[in-house]
Amino acid sequence: MKRRYLLSFSYLGNHFQSCSRDGNNLSSVVGALEDRLQRLKNTSLASNVVVSSRTDRGVHAIQNTAHVDLLTDRELSLTNVLNVLNKFYRKNNIGLRVSAIRQVADDFNARKFARFRTYLYRIAVPKYNFDCIDPYTPISEVTRCYFLRKPGFDIDAVQKGLSLLIGTHNFLSFTGKPSKQTLVRTPIRRIFSFTINQGAPLMCDLHEPFSNNFDYWDFIVEGRSFNYRQVRRMIGALVAVGQGKFSCNGLQRMLDLEVQSDEWIMSIIAPACGLYLMKVTYNEDDLAVNRKQKQCIQEYSNLMFLLKQRELCLKV
């Protein structure tokens, strides 16, 4: 019997060449998932793994999701599936862990049914003006955070810049050079929320003394979907604002599509290492296995209500 399942998983982006499938199974997140799923006992893949969010190379995920169809002649022990997958990833030093798996309706789509996605971007601002910053960078943060090279970060200016980006805008200026995909799909997106808060190092200065050389800041942005590299380009522009290299007026010009393609800000993109997909959120009703049945019952109830109203109107 074929059943559809929703997987929740996390990974370290620097362990993979890409999120999407490529030639070598274990070099991509999707490939590593499919490689193990198709080796489960008495089970076979009935579809490809479809991820909700395709992250760039080097971008991490605290929680990404995907759906997949599995063909099996018996009821799956989902706990056993989790143990088998994670045991292989652990033993082979693969930076991927599957945290949950649940059965969903046959027409559930991990990408299309997502209500919103939440991203975190971590930056570290040096407290001192080092001649060379690398010897003073905490080793535990390498490939986990974006370290600015010079001190000085105007948080008030960044807060003002954030407020400009919230809402529905044409983010074409934050997608880089137009591609065929950009021309086909609208660059208009809605940002539900965008904040910056004081962050913290992964290890305290008691164990990692170099952590105290920096101030950490966390950007958190939420939206239903984003253009290609939109989050990293927004962060790049906001960091430039915080460093005094760019202005909020410049940000507004980008939103108004008044910047030229050769302006330097168009080439600014924050490194992948500081970006984390935090979570993908769904309506609980969409996750129900009997969602279609519930939907039919609701539609029937609505129809009966309308017929009753029509009957009452005719009597009057």
ZAPAFI-771613 format. One record per residue (C-alpha): x, y, z. Coordinates in steps of 0.1 Angstrom, whole numbers, plus 5000, padded with zeros to 4 digits. Each point is the difference from the previous one (the first is absolute). Last residue first. Layout:
% ZAPAFI-771613
XYZ
...
This chain:
% ZAPAFI-771613
459153445034
499849634992
502450054971
502650175023
499849715025
500649754972
503050204988
501550015035
499549625003
501749944967
502950225010
500449815033
499849674982
502850114976
502250125029
499649675018
500849804968
503250224995
500949935036
499549624996
502050004968
502950195017
500049765029
500249714976
502950174981
501850075033
499849645011
503849975005
500050335019
502950234992
497950274983
497950035031
503150095020
500750304978
503649984990
503250175012
503549954986
502850065025
503350165008
501750004965
503450125011
502250264983
503550115013
502049764978
498350114968
502050324998
498150334998
499450134964
501150344986
500250014962
497050234996
501550235026
502950084976
497750174975
500349844965
496349894999
498850355007
497950085030
496550144996
498049685005
497850175027
501249735025
503650074990
499450385004
498549945035
503249815009
502150294987
497950245022
500849775029
503750074993
503149804989
503649985012
499250115035
500849665015
496449945011
498850104965
502549764984
498749735024
496550084988
501049964964
501749665006
497049885021
497650084972
502349834975
500249695022
496249985004
499450054963
502349724989
497549884975
496750165008
498249935033
496949825012
497450025027
501950265020
501950035033
503350175007
502349975030
503350195002
502249905029
502850225013
503249905017
502650245015
503549884996
503449955018
498349815029
499749694978
503849984999
500049855035
498249684988
499349795032
499350285025
499250234970
496849824995
499549774970
497650044972
500450385003
497050215010
497550234982
498650345007
496950044979
499150104964
496449974987
498149944967
496449905000
497349904975
502250074969
497849984969
501449924966
499850144965
502849864978
497449844977
501049684983
500749974963
502650284998
501749895032
500249644987
501650124967
502550195021
500150375010
503450105016
499950015037
496849915020
499950295024
499250274973
497049784989
498650025035
496650154989
498450075034
497449885024
500750075037
503250045021
503050134980
499850365011
499849915037
503249804997
501950314988
498950205030
501249725023
503350004981
500550375005
499349965037
502549715002
502950204987
502849754998
503750105007
502949765000
501749874968
500249664983
496549885004
499749635010
497149824984
499149695022
500149624999
502749924975
502650075027
498250075033
501649725021
503450134989
499450335017
501550284978
503050185015
502649874976
497650084970
499550375008
503150154986
501250355011
497349985027
497950315007
498249895031
496549895010
499649794968
496449974987
498649644997
497149924977
497449735002
497149964975
496849825010
497349904976
496349925006
497849864973
496350054996
496749824993
501649704983
497449814980
501650064966
503549875010
499249705021
497249894977
497149795014
498049814974
500349665015
499150135035
502849995026
501949735019
502650135025
503850025002
502050195025
503650115009
502049884970
503650095005
502650114975
503650105003
501449674987
502749845022
499549654985
498949855033
497750295009
498350014966
499549625001
498650005035
497750294991
498349824972
499549675019
498850175032
497550224982
498649704981
499749805032
498050285016
497850014969
499149635003
498549964966
496849804996
500449734974
500249944962
502050314994
500350274973
501350335013
499050344986
502150305011
499450345016
502750255011
500750225030
502850235012
500750065037
503250135015
501450044965
503450134989
501050194969
503349904985
498649924965
496750184996
496849885016
497149844981
497050045023
497049765001
502049704988
498549744977
501649655004
499549814968
497049764997
499049645006
503249925020
500149645012
499349825033
500449655012
503250105018
501150364996
502650054973
498050244979
499750235030
503750015005
501150124966
496950224997
501050205031
503750044990
499050104965
497650275013
502750145022
502649994973
503549844999
498749665011
498349924967
502850114977
498650134967
497850285015
496750025020
499150345015
501550125033
503450064985
503749915003
499549875035
501850005034
500250395000
496350025003
499849835034
496749815001
496649985016
497049784992
496249985001
498449744977
496449994988
498849664988
497849894971
498749644999
500149744972
498749655009
